[in-house]
Amino acid sequence: MKAISKAGEQVKEPWWVEYARSFFPILLIVLILRSFLVEPFRIPSGSMRPTLLEGDFIVVNKYAYGLRLPGSGTKVFSVGDPKRGDVIVFKHDKNGESMDMIKRVVGLPGDHIQYKNQTIYINDVPVKKDFKMEKEDSDMHGMKTLVREFTEQLGDVKHPIFVHANPSLFSHYPYDDVIVPAGSYFAMGDNRDNSGDSRVWGFVKDEDIQGRAFGVWMSWDSLENSWLPWNKIRWHRLMTGIP
């Protein structure tokens, strides 16, 4: 594109101006999508195993519960509330620093939540879970733990969980018998005995929720002993949904 000089002659603009003008609409669209609709996140820890693994790259629907102003958490309008069993991404303050966390919604406002003998009780009713197998599980550091895998049902959602095979090590949490206050949620990791969650630090406020995680688009296995990058990709997890 050319500019017009004062003398009426056409003057060619610098190449970087033309490139900036060409890419600006694309960048604007990406910014809008990331701020209001969909945003990618990376799973840094094993607190959501076996549902999500370290190195999973997930996508989050930021519009699932309504439109929020970026940075403030203020909801412009609502299209619904988190449901029991939803996997949510939210802001959490740890040591004075805000960080993104991902957990599963267990308790809704007004619920009486108890966690005892590795079982969730919601309003005095134990959550249904079916034993699947006992096996060794390895974390991102290669440490192995004997775990029991169950299929648990929260609301309409069936999903896998891990609990350690030695329950005596995990007998008490600060928030293992609570009433969920209004405007807040009780969230837990699927790796029940290896998760810092609402049992440890309390409730997730509605204004801190970033959105609902719904899919894995990439998965990278850092423990895979290969110098070939494609061997480190967990191909079977690409483009899969999150229960």
KAFEN-V510092 format. One record per residue. N is the residue number from 0. RES is the residue in one small letter. SS is DSSP state (H for helix, E for strand, C for the rest). NEAR is the number of other ideal C-beta (glycine too) atoms within 12 Angstrom. Layout:
N,RES,SS,NEAR ; N,RES,SS,NEAR
This chain:
0,m,C,15 ; 1,k,E,12 ; 2,a,E,15 ; 3,i,E,12 ; 4,s,C,11 ; 5,k,C,7 ; 6,a,C,7 ; 7,g,C,8 ; 8,e,C,10 ; 9,q,E,11 ; 10,v,E,14 ; 11,k,E,13 ; 12,e,C,17 ; 13,p,C,13 ; 14,w,H,11 ; 15,w,H,10 ; 16,v,H,16 ; 17,e,H,15 ; 18,y,H,14 ; 19,a,H,16 ; 20,r,H,17 ; 21,s,H,14 ; 22,f,H,15 ; 23,f,H,14 ; 24,p,H,12 ; 25,i,H,14 ; 26,l,H,15 ; 27,l,H,14 ; 28,i,H,15 ; 29,v,H,17 ; 30,l,H,16 ; 31,i,H,18 ; 32,l,H,20 ; 33,r,H,21 ; 34,s,H,21 ; 35,f,H,25 ; 36,l,H,24 ; 37,v,E,26 ; 38,e,E,30 ; 39,p,E,26 ; 40,f,E,34 ; 41,r,E,25 ; 42,i,C,39 ; 43,p,C,22 ; 44,s,C,27 ; 45,g,C,33 ; 46,s,C,34 ; 47,m,C,39 ; 48,r,C,34 ; 49,p,C,34 ; 50,t,C,38 ; 51,l,C,41 ; 52,l,C,37 ; 53,e,C,30 ; 54,g,C,26 ; 55,d,E,38 ; 56,f,E,27 ; 57,i,E,38 ; 58,v,E,33 ; 59,v,E,35 ; 60,n,E,32 ; 61,k,C,33 ; 62,y,C,26 ; 63,a,C,31 ; 64,y,C,31 ; 65,g,E,25 ; 66,l,E,23 ; 67,r,E,29 ; 68,l,C,15 ; 69,p,C,19 ; 70,g,C,11 ; 71,s,C,13 ; 72,g,C,24 ; 73,t,C,15 ; 74,k,E,26 ; 75,v,E,15 ; 76,f,E,13 ; 77,s,E,17 ; 78,v,C,17 ; 79,g,C,18 ; 80,d,C,22 ; 81,p,C,41 ; 82,k,C,21 ; 83,r,C,31 ; 84,g,C,32 ; 85,d,C,36 ; 86,v,E,44 ; 87,i,E,44 ; 88,v,E,39 ; 89,f,E,39 ; 90,k,E,24 ; 91,h,E,29 ; 92,d,E,16 ; 93,k,E,13 ; 94,n,C,8 ; 95,g,C,7 ; 96,e,E,9 ; 97,s,E,15 ; 98,m,E,20 ; 99,d,E,27 ; 100,m,E,34 ; 101,i,E,46 ; 102,k,E,44 ; 103,r,E,45 ; 104,v,E,43 ; 105,v,E,47 ; 106,g,E,42 ; 107,l,C,30 ; 108,p,C,23 ; 109,g,C,17 ; 110,d,C,31 ; 111,h,E,22 ; 112,i,E,40 ; 113,q,E,28 ; 114,y,E,34 ; 115,k,E,19 ; 116,n,C,17 ; 117,q,C,33 ; 118,t,E,24 ; 119,i,E,42 ; 120,y,E,24 ; 121,i,E,30 ; 122,n,C,18 ; 123,d,C,13 ; 124,v,E,15 ; 125,p,E,19 ; 126,v,C,34 ; 127,k,C,20 ; 128,k,E,26 ; 129,d,E,16 ; 130,f,E,18 ; 131,k,E,19 ; 132,m,E,17 ; 133,e,E,17 ; 134,k,E,18 ; 135,e,E,17 ; 136,d,E,30 ; 137,s,E,22 ; 138,d,C,24 ; 139,m,C,23 ; 140,h,C,13 ; 141,g,C,16 ; 142,m,C,14 ; 143,k,E,14 ; 144,t,E,25 ; 145,l,E,20 ; 146,v,E,33 ; 147,r,E,29 ; 148,e,E,29 ; 149,f,E,28 ; 150,t,E,23 ; 151,e,E,35 ; 152,q,E,24 ; 153,l,E,38 ; 154,g,C,23 ; 155,d,C,11 ; 156,v,E,27 ; 157,k,E,20 ; 158,h,E,38 ; 159,p,E,33 ; 160,i,E,43 ; 161,f,E,41 ; 162,v,E,36 ; 163,h,E,26 ; 164,a,C,22 ; 165,n,C,15 ; 166,p,H,19 ; 167,s,H,11 ; 168,l,H,15 ; 169,f,C,24 ; 170,s,C,15 ; 171,h,C,16 ; 172,y,C,26 ; 173,p,C,14 ; 174,y,C,27 ; 175,d,C,28 ; 176,d,E,20 ; 177,v,E,28 ; 178,i,E,19 ; 179,v,C,31 ; 180,p,C,22 ; 181,a,C,14 ; 182,g,C,19 ; 183,s,E,29 ; 184,y,E,38 ; 185,f,E,41 ; 186,a,E,46 ; 187,m,E,48 ; 188,g,C,34 ; 189,d,C,45 ; 190,n,E,39 ; 191,r,C,42 ; 192,d,C,33 ; 193,n,C,30 ; 194,s,C,33 ; 195,g,C,27 ; 196,d,C,39 ; 197,s,H,36 ; 198,r,H,33 ; 199,v,H,27 ; 200,w,H,25 ; 201,g,C,25 ; 202,f,C,34 ; 203,v,E,38 ; 204,k,E,27 ; 205,d,H,30 ; 206,e,H,22 ; 207,d,H,31 ; 208,i,E,39 ; 209,q,E,44 ; 210,g,E,39 ; 211,r,E,37 ; 212,a,E,43 ; 213,f,E,29 ; 214,g,E,25 ; 215,v,E,34 ; 216,w,E,26 ; 217,m,E,25 ; 218,s,E,26 ; 219,w,E,27 ; 220,d,C,24 ; 221,s,C,24 ; 222,l,C,20 ; 223,e,C,21 ; 224,n,C,10 ; 225,s,C,13 ; 226,w,C,8 ; 227,l,C,9 ; 228,p,H,12 ; 229,w,H,13 ; 230,n,H,15 ; 231,k,C,18 ; 232,i,E,22 ; 233,r,C,26 ; 234,w,H,16 ; 235,h,H,12 ; 236,r,H,26 ; 237,l,C,19 ; 238,m,C,18 ; 239,t,E,23 ; 240,g,E,20 ; 241,i,C,34 ; 242,p,C,27
